[in-house]
Amino acid sequence: MSHLDLSFSDYLSACPECAAAKDLLLADGFALHGADPHRYSTINVLHDVAAFGGAKEAFQADEQRIGGGAQALALAIAKTMAKEIRLDWRVQRIQQTFEGFEIAGPNGTLLTKALIITLPVNVLSSLDIDAQIGSAARRAIQERHPGAAAKGWASVSCPEPIHSSGWPNAVEVYSRQGASTSAIATFAVADPCHDSALEKSWQAVRSRHPNLQWHNEFLSHDWLNDPLAQGTWLSAAPKQHEGWHQLADNPPPVIFAGGDVSRRWYGWMEGAVTSGRDSAQRIQAYLAQAPVAPAAG
């Protein structure tokens, strides 16, 4: 597979048979990986094609949405452990002790025998972690993944639902109908920054869909400059896959979980669910002094 571990742009440039469909493939690749095609590996695309069961299924997958949004799922889980949740409790250091681990931050210290870290991997480099972590995983943490998508919403009036794509601006555009107005969303590579990418994309949307009536209500969030995210969903750069796989398979008592390190669905909501379930089983086995299986979530 090493011959495929190069940027998606370089891979397409080396395939003359892809020239006619290059922009379409770049747009479809971005819809999956949310990163500059010069920075993410072709293996990512093949990984998703295999996960979905085919290229058509990966690029044109039907969506299934959670009623009330993804936050509703988090709130439902929180109900079972409300007394144990500490909000606005930032962690600065994880220190190994004779009794287990000390988790320290501005609000105090917690002690635990084992822990599951579910932070976005791009913030891990700002955390002092005294634990056994493989060299490839530590290298990937320092390099960070290249996921860098800009997403914006706007309020519009449109006679019928919209779905279109293009490259490199307004890569994906879709609308959701409301009772009186509609919401329209656009995605783009956040290059050179979040705001400029969205400005170019909204211009492209106006040109592509001239019949829209705009209400001048816009909403977006810059995840790249958010200190609690420092990027969007994971997309591995060339030579990074070993590091992220090593991090996912880190042995107890410190386990890493979440969509970023899912073995099958990295970068996807499905991966957050399967990784969370798998990590819980692995940490329970460790605490019960039973054999711990390799990560599979």
Secondary structure, DSSP 8 states (H G I E B T S, - for coil): -GGG-SBHHHHHHT-GGGGGGHHHHHHHHHHHH-S-TTTSBHHHHHHHHHHHTSHHHHHT------TT-HHHHHHHHHGGGGGG--TT----EEEE-SSSEEEEETTEEEEES-EEE-S-GGGGGGSEE-S---HHHHHHHHH-----EEEEEEEEE-SS--EEE-SSSS-EEEEEE-SSSEEEEEEEE--S-HHHHHHHHHHHHHHH-TT-EEEEEEEE--STT-TTTSSSS----TT-HHHHHHHHT--TTEEE-SGGG-SSSTTSHHHHHHHHHHHHHHHHHHHTT--------
